[in-house]
Amino acid sequence: MTSLLLRSNTPSSPKANVMTLSPNRYENQPSNSRWWLILSLAFLIGFLLAGIVVINGRHAVDRHGAEATAIRTCIDNNGPTQIWMSRDKRTFYQICQLEDGRWGLQAIIKKGQEWFEKTAFVKGDGSWQALMRYLGNIATKYNGTLP
């Protein structure tokens, strides 16, 4: 405990010259439960802003195998590098660079309040150029968070 001594310059009894103040160290500090609430809310907001939950379909893995799984993992772990929107504004394309350097996309659609995967694959040779050529024909780059 910290004590603070204050001395008076006027002569009086020795007991009156010394005053000890013992400040409460916990005064004006938020309680632990309030900090947990603040941290929990910050985590929840960060989670909601970081990404969306996509319900995976069978087509991607049935048709494209391990590369579809790798694209899902890449987007789940790193988030999409970019998002593109189809010209009809119903399908969104999340793109991600895989560990082997290839670029892949996951096509998703929203039904009600949930997102569903249509497919996930690597286009052509997996180069950035091949992916941009493909997306440039069917979609436009989307800025912002998904609707």
RODRENFI-971090 format. One record per residue (C-alpha): residue in three letters; x, y, z. Coordinates in steps of 0.25 Angstrom, whole numbers, padded with zeros to 4 digits, always signed. Layout:
ALAXYZ;...
# end
This chain:
MET+0000+0000+0000;THR+0005+0014-0004;SER+0005+0025+0007;LEU+0006+0039+0005;LEU+0012+0048+0015;LEU+0008+0063+0016;ARG+0015+0072+0025;SER+0010+0086+0030;ASN+0019+0098+0031;THR+0012+0104+0043;PRO+0016+0099+0057;SER+0007+0091+0065;SER+0007+0078+0072;PRO+0015+0067+0065;LYS+0003+0058+0062;ALA-0004+0070+0055;ASN+0008+0072+0046;VAL+0007+0058+0039;MET-0005+0053+0031;THR-0004+0040+0024;LEU-0013+0037+0012;SER-0015+0023+0007;PRO-0021+0024-0007;ASN-0030+0012-0011;ARG-0022+0007-0023;TYR-0035+0001-0029;GLU-0043+0013-0029;ASN-0049+0018-0042;GLN-0044+0005-0049;PRO-0055-0003-0057;SER-0058-0016-0051;ASN-0052-0029-0057;SER-0066-0033-0062;ARG-0067-0020-0070;TRP-0054-0022-0077;TRP-0058-0036-0081;LEU-0071-0031-0087;ILE-0063-0020-0095;LEU-0053-0031-0100;SER-0064-0041-0103;LEU-0072-0030-0111;ALA-0059-0026-0118;PHE-0056-0040-0122;LEU-0070-0042-0127;ILE-0070-0030-0136;GLY-0056-0034-0141;PHE-0062-0048-0144;LEU-0074-0042-0151;LEU-0065-0033-0159;ALA-0054-0043-0163;GLY-0063-0052-0171;ILE-0076-0059-0173;VAL-0080-0074-0171;VAL-0082-0081-0184;ILE-0090-0094-0184;ASN-0081-0103-0193;GLY-0088-0111-0204;ARG-0084-0125-0210;HIS-0082-0120-0224;ALA-0069-0113-0222;VAL-0062-0125-0216;ASP-0069-0135-0225;ARG-0065-0128-0237;HIS-0051-0121-0233;GLY-0046-0130-0222;ALA-0035-0126-0213;GLU-0033-0112-0220;ALA-0048-0108-0215;THR-0044-0113-0201;ALA-0031-0104-0202;ILE-0039-0092-0206;ARG-0049-0094-0195;THR-0037-0095-0185;CYS-0030-0083-0191;ILE-0042-0074-0190;ASP-0046-0079-0176;ASN-0031-0076-0171;ASN-0028-0064-0178;GLY-0041-0058-0183;PRO-0042-0054-0198;THR-0032-0046-0205;GLN-0043-0040-0213;ILE-0058-0041-0215;TRP-0065-0040-0229;MET-0080-0039-0232;SER-0086-0046-0244;ARG-0093-0037-0254;ASP-0107-0042-0249;LYS-0103-0038-0235;ARG-0106-0051-0229;THR-0093-0059-0229;PHE-0081-0054-0222;TYR-0067-0059-0224;GLN-0057-0060-0213;ILE-0042-0061-0218;CYS-0030-0066-0210;GLN-0016-0070-0213;LEU-0013-0084-0209;GLU+0000-0089-0203;ASP+0005-0094-0216;GLY+0004-0080-0222;ARG-0008-0083-0231;TRP-0021-0074-0230;GLY-0034-0080-0227;LEU-0049-0075-0225;GLN-0061-0079-0218;ALA-0074-0076-0224;ILE-0085-0073-0213;ILE-0099-0069-0213;LYS-0108-0063-0202;LYS-0122-0070-0199;GLY-0129-0063-0188;GLN-0119-0060-0177;GLU-0109-0071-0181;TRP-0098-0072-0191;PHE-0097-0085-0199;GLU-0085-0090-0207;LYS-0088-0092-0222;THR-0074-0097-0226;ALA-0059-0095-0223;PHE-0048-0097-0233;VAL-0035-0092-0239;LYS-0037-0086-0253;GLY-0028-0090-0264;ASP-0013-0091-0260;GLY-0016-0084-0247;SER-0009-0071-0250;TRP-0014-0058-0246;GLN-0016-0054-0261;ALA-0024-0066-0264;LEU-0033-0063-0252;MET-0035-0048-0256;ARG-0038-0052-0270;TYR-0049-0061-0265;LEU-0055-0052-0255;GLY-0054-0040-0265;ASN-0064-0047-0274;ILE-0074-0051-0263;ALA-0073-0041-0252;THR-0068-0028-0246;LYS-0059-0025-0235;TYR-0067-0023-0222;ASN-0063-0013-0211;GLY-0068-0014-0197;THR-0074-0025-0189;LEU-0084-0035-0194;PRO-0098-0031-0193;
# end
